[in-house]
Amino acid sequence: MIERAMFRPLFSILLPSRNRLELLKHALASIQIQDFSDFEVIVSDNASDPPYADDLEAFASLNVRIVRSDTPLSVTRNWNVAIEAARGDYAIMLGDDDALTPGLLSRLSASIRKFDKPDVIYQMAYHYAYPGVFESEQNGYFCSVNDTGLFDLADEPYELEISLARKLGRQALNFHHEVSFNAQHFVWKLDYVRKIGFAPFFQSPYPDYFACFATFLTAAKIVVVPSPEIIIGIAKQSFGFYFANSRQAEGTQQFLGEQIDDEGLAGGDQRTLEALRHPGSVHTRSWLVAALFVKRALGSQNAVSVDVRRYSRIQAFELAQRAGYLRTLGSEEFWADFKELSPRGQAYTKALLRTFRTLGRVHGFHKPSISHGLFTLLNIYHTPKIHTIDIGPHDNIMDPVRWLARDPANDIVVAPPDSEVVVLSRQLQALNSELSQIHAEHGAALAERDAILSQIHAEHGAALAERDAILSQIHAEHGAALAERDAIVNSSYWRAISPIRNFILRLRRI
């Protein structure tokens, strides 16, 4: 009898993991309930203690192969170990805190046949947060997340125009997050991966960012699936937990561990080197590093560039906002970072700091909301459409998997969010109702007010006429000054500062 391992399966499901056996078992359980069998599972055991091999006997039917490292590797290296061991036609990167939805492999197989074996399938995802991950969501949550305009272009899977794919790839290198960069959104054809022109496939401390950028810049055929097909998990043991709770530096040290040669990566470009040494968010720096790795991997023939000026301004914005407005960065720490900037960077950051300090003196604002509003001015992230799904009590990621298996129609038929016109109409209707109620309750008082005003005008008509005469006299005597004022108001300078004056007026109305 020929062993199954000699066949080339359609899918290689990659499960890199280290010391997270319980999470790994949930991921394997989501594979176990699939109604499709043409796959292999590769568990890349990153020096777990104890090893996984003896604890996965319950999943023997899944054609699991364990590839074990004797010493701990970075996440990027472990991902490469997994994909290099793959024997299938397509690779699915499934983190050990993630899960497949019921029937996913059958649906993917149908799309592969329909579109004649595309290089890549890019699919929407659900997000599942374990209880206790988010302080504001202690019970956790399950939701579908539409975080790219690609999922709004059609209701069924479709082939993406290559010109748009290339544009999205270039935008990502220039710090515009118009598609989700997580690896779980992708299903890669392994022939494409092995002929892409560089190796390894995963590079930089953010391997999924690197692979995403490179994919949109090089793949010849990308199929977009505009429905949630995979569940991205966020557990306390995952990097996502540290990222969600603003502990990126700690998470980077624990999970990523890639050492970067700044000078080598900059390739002799002084502005790039200054950007790499710019203090600020660890996450944003890792994004820059991934972009620079892509630029180096693709070479000059692809004519890609990385906007290090925009990167530096984003980092300066975050530093100044944290120090001058949110007050989450101490003065001593800020000025220590400030000394690391170039003279041009110092001037820009100091100007931002003054602005945020001025804004911070205005009382009555909800600072997190204002901070988020200001951050949106940088135009970094595509505004996501999030639909929370009530699955009842839950403890782990298999609860939403079972919920979808029990009644998958419940999460697919989701009422679209109200349009802006509908929302405004409802608000206007509520205001009109409120005004009608006020008029009904205070009609007598309003009538009395009008009578008093009429009486005042009757009794003091002469005084009002005298006031108008005085104003006319002032205008006659000071016509030149008024004309000068009109000249200023109509000047280009006054028009130039109009946004600032309008902003101040809006602040006064809040």
Secondary structure, DSSP 8 states (H G I E B T S, - for coil): ---GGGS--SEEEEEEESS-HHHHHHHHHHHHT-S---EEEEEEEES-SS-SGGG-GGGGGG-EEEEEESS---HHHHHHHHHHT--SSEEEE--TT-EE-TTHHHHHHHHHHHTTS-SEEEEEEEEEE-TTSBTTBTT-EEEEEE-SGGGGS-SS-EE--HHHHHHHHHHHHTT-B-S---GGGEEEEHHHHHTSSSS-SS-SS-HHHHHHHHHHHH-S-EEEEEEEEEEEEE-TTSHHHHHHTT-HHHHIIIII-----HHHHHTT-HHHHHHHT--S-HHHHHHHHHHHHHHHHH-GGG-----HHHHHHHHHHHHHHIIIII--S-HHHHHHHHTTS-HHHHHHHHHHHHHHHHHHTS-S--HHHHHHHHHHTT--B---EEEE----S-SSTHHHHHHHHH-THHHHS------HHHHHHHHHHHHHHHHHHHHHHHHHHHHHHHHHHHHHHHHTHHHHHHHHHHHHHHHHHTHHHHHHHHHHHTSHHHHHTHHHHHHHHHHHH-
